[in-house]
């Protein structure tokens, strides 16, 4: 019987960069084609769509410190303290762009799990 709390070997959660160098180069080139990655506030839509197209299955962890307010499918800041505890507070929790929902469905169909840690304030 396998112990569910036993530590996994480090090789199960890491990979040899030299072994997958060609794949990583292709990923970086595709990201650059989709959108310039020079600016820090670019939309995550392009990144996630490239990941979805390149990988079948797996997990990506994304840490973001800015709202994706530049580029394709950019988002706008909607946080308005005046709306809290009013009937209009509901508008803060609605989707800005339906295409993000479609992208989430497509990545799920591809077996790709994406964890986004967004710390914008």
ChimeraX attribute file (.defattr): number of C-alpha atoms within 10 A of each C-alpha:
attribute: neighborCount
match mode: 1-to-1
recipient: residues
	/A:1	3
	/A:2	5
	/A:3	6
	/A:4	7
	/A:5	6
	/A:6	7
	/A:7	7
	/A:8	9
	/A:9	8
	/A:10	8
	/A:11	8
	/A:12	7
	/A:13	7
	/A:14	8
	/A:15	10
	/A:16	8
	/A:17	10
	/A:18	8
	/A:19	9
	/A:20	10
	/A:21	11
	/A:22	10
	/A:23	12
	/A:24	13
	/A:25	11
	/A:26	12
	/A:27	18
	/A:28	12
	/A:29	11
	/A:30	17
	/A:31	18
	/A:32	14
	/A:33	12
	/A:34	15
	/A:35	17
	/A:36	12
	/A:37	16
	/A:38	8
	/A:39	10
	/A:40	14
	/A:41	17
	/A:42	22
	/A:43	21
	/A:44	21
	/A:45	21
	/A:46	21
	/A:47	18
	/A:48	20
	/A:49	17
	/A:50	16
	/A:51	20
	/A:52	23
	/A:53	13
	/A:54	14
	/A:55	14
	/A:56	14
	/A:57	14
	/A:58	12
	/A:59	13
	/A:60	12
	/A:61	10
	/A:62	13
	/A:63	10
	/A:64	15
	/A:65	12
	/A:66	14
	/A:67	19
	/A:68	20
	/A:69	16
	/A:70	16
	/A:71	18
	/A:72	14
	/A:73	18
	/A:74	16
	/A:75	18
	/A:76	11
	/A:77	9
	/A:78	10
	/A:79	12
	/A:80	9
	/A:81	8
	/A:82	9
	/A:83	13
	/A:84	12
	/A:85	9
	/A:86	8
	/A:87	8
	/A:88	11
	/A:89	15
	/A:90	11
	/A:91	12
	/A:92	14
	/A:93	10
	/A:94	9
	/A:95	10
	/A:96	14
	/A:97	11
	/A:98	10
	/A:99	12
	/A:100	16
	/A:101	10
	/A:102	11
	/A:103	15
	/A:104	18
	/A:105	12
	/A:106	15
	/A:107	20
	/A:108	15
	/A:109	13
	/A:110	16
	/A:111	15
	/A:112	19
	/A:113	16
	/A:114	17
	/A:115	11
	/A:116	12
	/A:117	11
	/A:118	12
	/A:119	10
	/A:120	9
	/A:121	6
